[in-house]
């Protein structure tokens, strides 16, 4: 395969990951701007009482979205190792921030709309899964198991990027009224994380062969 084709694929993947993550980041930024202006107070009352977690969540995603896409390019990992290392440290902090703030909001914020117990279970699973993959990724780094380190970091990144995929998994929930309930909401949320994990696992399996 020619170098031009490989580079074009890397650029396409980079652009796709940025686009996927940009949607929830913009939505989060809009929500935080509403909090600052004090608009939508009834809808955003839970965020107004404790705005710090959502701010941490948003800042963490602002690092994760471009940082993760950049880290996944082969040139950075192999030819720009110092940059990969320094950016990796910021990614570890950001992944920890997005997971812990998400778990905090899941536990302390009251449920609204169609959020039910199944959605809460999926959120806890995604948050704890992100932390577990992050811990294993850092552990493998200290053990100098760099390939395994990369795989676990990819899994943690995939879970953190679930909000981007959930934009698309919510399409049936939005257009079909029969789906609009607690179960439909939970399935739409859970599908985003599951799809990302399946996609990453397929990449890892191909790389191993």
Secondary structure by P-SEA (a helix, b strand, c coil): ccaaaaaaaaaaaaaaaaaaaaaaaaaaaaaaaaaaacccccccccccccaaaaaaaaaaaaaaaaaaaaaaccccccccaaaaaaaaaaaaaaaaaaaaaaaaaaccccccccccaaaaaaaaaaaaaaaaaaaaaaaaaaacaaaaaaaaaaaaaaaaaaaaaaaaaacccccccccccaaaaaaaaaaaaaaaaaaaaaaaaaaac
